[in-house]
Amino acid sequence: MAKKRPSVRDALRVPAKLTRGIPVLPDDKPVGPTSKAAAVAEVATSGPRLGELQELLYAEGVTGGKRSVLVVLQGMDTSGKGGTIKHVCSHVNPQGLHIASFKKPSKAELRHHFLWRIRRVLPEPGYIGVFDRSHYEDVLVPQVNGLLSAEALDARYEEINAFEAELAEQGITLVKCFLHISPQTQRERLVARLKDPTKHWKYNPGDLDVRAQWSAYQKAYVETLRRCSTSVAPWYVVPADRKWYRNWAVGHLLLETLEAMRLQPPAADFDADEELARLVGNDPLN
């Protein structure tokens, strides 16, 4: 009898009491396929299933349900947030999908509380929302650049945990993914962008300034994972040096999350047999 594979959520979840560094390496494969070919084969089955479950979630929302899912993608430049969205979301209907990207706050956004711009784009009932970066930028960047006092950072971490608990109460299930890459892989991807004119739009000279702060950002991510991986909003560390593994892992995290919601087709508010009889027996176009 084949040994049952561990849950992807269990394998990648940040431990409740993270005492040391990031628990997996960027090139690890702690669960699932060990080759690109095997991952592609699995997605041939899991992709359509993901689409089926999203349709059930959307149907639930259309008929009065309150639940939705929010996938949060965080990671260093070139970790593959956009690529993950393109790959994973290709299996679902865009009608039930909402994607939001967060860059440096604008002057207008800075006039509001840091969660203001996040609240404006939360997924509606029945939707899968995806954040390319998120409210965590507002603790990571200030922490690395010394823009907030220790007390102010503590307050923000507490606000984030309270905010995510509030979302869970409202029926939003969070899937928070830290796309974990190595500095060597980032260098390779930056070099590739600079050598390809069609990819220059993806490059920002400021990327190298952020890269110079690599150690500080890794420390900030560890602190964020430690302080904000909660029972209602756990963090998952996704090894992202291999694009195929990253995409497989995030896709399966979403798949397992939707499976755990035990989605069912909503009951009709009409008699289907009566409607069928009306159509067959009295169809004005027949």
N, C-alpha and C positions, 0 to 999 in steps of 0.2 A: 504494500500500500504506500502510495507516494506521500511524502511528508508535506503537511499543509504549510504554505508560505505564510510568514508573519504578516500582519497588517502593515501596510505602508505607513499609515498614520502612527502606529506604535513604533515602527523602526526609525522614523525621522523626527518624532516629537522631541522637543527639548525637555530634558529631565526636570522634574518639579523643583529640585534644588540644584541648580547649576553652580558648581563650586569652582570649576576650572575653565578652560577655554572652550571653544566651539567643539561640540562632541563628535563631529565627523570631519574627515578631510575632504578637500574639494574634488579629489579624484576617486573617492570611495564609491562602492556599490553595495551598501549595507543590506539591500533587499531588492528582489526583482531580477530582471534580465542582466546577464553579464556581457552581452554583445549587442551591437547595433541591430544586427539581423533579428535577434530574438525580440528586441524591443519593438521593432517594426511589425513583427508577426503578432505580438500581443495587442498593439494598437489597432490592428485590423479588426479585432473583436471588441476591445474596450471602447474604441471611438464611437461606433454605432450605439452602444449601450449608454454612453454618456449623453448622446443626443436624445435617446428615449427618455432618460431620467429628467433632462432639462425640459422636455415637452410636458412631462407630468407636473413639474414644478410650476411652469408657466400656466398650465391649465388650472392648477390649484389657486394661483394668484388671480386669474381672470374670474374665478367663481367665488371670490371672497376670502381666500386664504391669506394669511399674513406672513408666511415664511419666505425668506430669500437667502441667498448665499453671497458672501463677499470674499473674493480672493485678493489678498494683499501680497504684492511682489516687491521685495526690497533686495538690494544688493549693490555692490560696487559697479562703476561704469564697466560696460561690456559683459556683465554677468548674464545678460540674456533676457531681460524683462520683456522687451518687445518681441523677441523670437519665441518666447514661451507663450505669450498671448496669441501670436499668429498660429502657432502649432496647436495648442490645446483648444482654442476657441474655434478652430476650423471644423470641429466636430459638433458644434451646437448651432442652433438657429439664431441668427443675429437679432431677430425680433425680440428675443428674451434675454438679450445681453446688453450690458452697459459698461463701457470702458472709460476710465478717467485717468489722466496723467497729471502728475504734480511736479512742477518745476520750482525754481526759486520764487517765493511769494511776491506778487506784484505790490505796488504801492497801495492799491485799493484793498488787497487782501490783508496787508499789514495793519490796516486800520481796524481790523476785526480780531476777535479771539482766534487763536491758531487752529481751532477745530471748525471754525465757521465754513471754510471752503470745503472741508471734508463732509460736513452734514448736508451740504447742498447737492451732493452727487451720490448719496447712498442709494443702493438698489431698492427699487420699489418691490412690493410683494410679487412673487413669481419670477423675479429676475435673478440672474447671476451677474453680479458686479465684479469688475476686475480693476484694481488700482495699480498703476505703474508708478511706484513710489507712493508715499502716503503720509499720514500724520506723524510717522516716525522720523521723517526728515526734520521735524521740529524739536527732536531731542538729540538726534545724531549730529547734525551740523553744528548746533550751538555747543554741544559737548566737546567736539573736536576743536572748535575755534575759540572756545572760551567766551562765548557771547552771553552766557547766563551764569549766575551764581549757582553754587551747589544747592542752595535752598530752592531757587527757582526751578532747577532741573528736577529736583525731588517732587516739586508740586506738579510739574508737567507729567512725570511718570504716573503719579497718582491720578491725575485727571484722565490720562489715557486708559488706565485700567478701569476707572469708573465709567468712562465713555463706552468701552467695549462691553462691559457688563450690561449697560443700558441697551446696547444694540442686541445683545443676546436675549434680553427680556422682550424686546420688540419682535423677535423672531428672525433676526439676521444671524446666520451661522458664519463665523469667520474662519478662513483658512489662510493663515499667515505664513508665507514662505520666504525664508532668507536664502537667496541664491548665492551659494558659497563658492567663490572661485579663488584660485591662487594668483599671486602677483605675476608668476611666469605666464599663465594663460592670459591674463589681462594684457601683458606686454605683447604677446603674439597677436591678439585681436586688435590692439591699437595699431600695430605695425601694418596689419592687413588692411585696415581702414585707410591708412595714410598712403598705401601703395595703390589703392583702387580709387580712381577719380569718382566712380559712381557711389562711393561710400563716404566721400569727404563731408557730406552734409551731416553725417552722424558724429563727426569729430568736433571737439571744442578744445582750443588751446588750454582752457582751464582744466581739462581732464588730467593733464600732467601735474598741475598744482595739487589736485586732490590725490593723485597717485603718490605724490611725495609725502602725504599724510597717512599712508597705508596702515602703519602700526597703530596710529591713534584711532583710525576708523575701526580696525578690528577690535580694539579695546572697547570702543563705544558700542559695537554690535554685541559683544559678549555681555556688557552691562544691560543692554536693552533686552536681550534674550532672557537674561537672568531675572529681570524685574517685571517683564510683561508677558511671560508665558504662563497663562492662568488656566484654570480648569474650563472656563467658558470661552477662552480665546487663546489656545496654545500656539506656540511657534513651532514650525517645522524647518529643519535645516536641510536644504536640498543641495547635494553635491553638484556643482555646475560646470566643472571643467570639461565634461563631455556633454555636448548639447543634446545628444539623443537620450542620455540618461536623465538629464534635467527635465526635458519635455515629458518623458515617460513618467517620472516621479510626480510632477505637478498634476499631470492628467489623472494619475491614480489617486492622488490625495483628494482631488475634486470628486472623482468617481466614488471613492469610499464614503466621502461626506454625504453625497446624494443618496447612496444606498442606505446609509444609517438613518436617513430621514423617513424611510418607509413610505415613499410617495405612492399614492393610489389615484386612479382616474376618478375625478369628481363625479358624484351621482347626478344624473340628469334631473332637471326640474320639470320634465314632461314625460308622458308615457310613450316610449319609443315604439311599441307595437301599434299604438293608435296612429302615430305619425306615419309609420310605414304603410299602414292600411290606407290612410288618406292619400298618400303619394301614389301607391299602386292602383288604388281604385278610382281616384278622382283627380288624377294629374291633368291639369288643364292643357298641358303641352303634349299629352300622349295622343 
